[in-house]
Amino acid sequence: MTMRDIQKILVANRGEIAVRIIRTCKKMGISTVSVYSDADTYAPHVSMTDESVYIGASPSAESYLLMDRILEAANETGADAIHPGYGFLSENAEFARRCSDANIIFIGPSPQAIELMGDKMKAREMVESLGIPLPPGLVEPVSEKNDLEGIAQSIGYPILIKAAAGGGGKGMRIVREELELRAAVKTAASEAASAFGDSRVYIEKYLENPRHVEIQVLADNHDHYLHLYDRECSVQRRHQKVIEEAPCSILTEDLRTQMTSAALEIAKACDYTGVGTVEFLVDRHLNYYFLEMNTRLQVEHPVTEMITGLDLVEMQILVAQGRPLTITQSDIEMKGHSIECRIYAENPFEGFLPDIGSLYKHRIPSGQGVRVDSGIEEGAEVPIYYDPMISKLSVHGSDREEAIARMKVALAEYEITGCTTTIPFCEYTLNHPTFTSGKYDTHFVSQYFEKDLQEGVLDTLIDADSYDTDTIMMASLSALLSEQIQQSNSSNTLTEQQDSSRQWWSARRNS
Ligand code: MV4
């Protein structure tokens, strides 16, 4: 591996993540080039950068997704590296390859690693060969010609049909009975074909009420593999995370050791470099199952930064320069607890539909242990062309209780007028007994928030000019009345589920 110091980085992204990356570049004395579309002419990532290049019209397909234009911009400005951020071209193996062909450092893993992990079926096959648990199911594509009924029967209903080229919940379909099976495979395959240009779908056992827990990994080109602990990301709607925390409050020390070891094994098996995330599902018996690996810097990386004190973008840049990591696993301490709330321009009371508008007023909270990553300025419009996230509000506390308390203060301090935001939803959640107890799963939003909304419990919140703490508390408490807290008499040892998963995989290997 050749070492090559980076002098200038082109940031191939926009919004808060572009701002976030530029900040670290400045800290490291690296100059920056921003690219921007029509809609972003006056965006913060353009005003704070050293140089900027206009790359096209507002729609992503005419600007931030144009590989040619972005590579051209890098050449014009003499940038020696490109940071893709998240989304857009960040997990595009072809783009990573074209960067290295143009002698530009792609700040991310190798094209091979991106490609392998981008094929969710190949990734499953690899992880299965390592003996790491994953949901029972196939590692090869299914078609209507297969003995679908037989396969589904052997896995056991409910099953889940997933697209090989999918990920992040895109193109998933739950099938609860044989009657729905064939039609579901057919539609899933044709949807996958039009969405990804790849019709391959596979079948997995559908795990009910799982928690979404992920492990942050970091690797250099010198065979050093480190983990930066875990994040809990179960508060989601439409497969989009809204609230994340680090660490995950239900992991035992033993389970954390198992899951971080599994994540590192997976990273090693694909010669991973840079930062990456291995996603797992954890069931109520604390069994864990590999889901997929994300080969990018994630939106929720601040919670990991807050508990480890590390700058993940700096780590990415150092590794991309070919430097060996100077920290070792024992240097990475897990300190306190961190929570992130994503503030979206969306109406939580109308199915989280994006709410177009402007940030007529945008007054962000501050104080000890409070961090706001924002890419939109007061007075600006929230562009309709991109993800409607306004900012990420993250807090750190000495423990989970303090982090929750700090987040409630910060959310109350946050003032946005001009558009509807997810702030009241976040306040609802932070006050909800199921959340504060730490015993929540991926169905939190539909099980509690959507249900309370339907039953009129949240009427006092809707259209309220401001949300005072008492109103939120009342709503969350009345939520408690209608709720049956599911008793999960869970044991932390090997359980029936894990046994049946193991049996399934060993039967497969023997046949
Ligand atoms: C699953 C699952 C249950 N069983 N796979 C969603 C995002 C993508 N990374 C994979 N996801 C899931 N895969 C199996 N075999 C549950 C999810 C899931 C989920 C499913 C329904 C509603 C909300 C969810 C939130 C997170 C994960």
Boltz pocket constraint, residues with backbone or C-beta under 6 A from the ligand:
constraints:
  - pocket:
      binder: B
      contacts: [[A, 135], [A, 160], [A, 167], [A, 168], [A, 169], [A, 170], [A, 204], [A, 205], [A, 206], [A, 207], [A, 208], [A, 210], [A, 212], [A, 233], [A, 234], [A, 236], [A, 239], [A, 279], [A, 281], [A, 291], [A, 292], [A, 442], [A, 443]]
      max_distance: 6.0
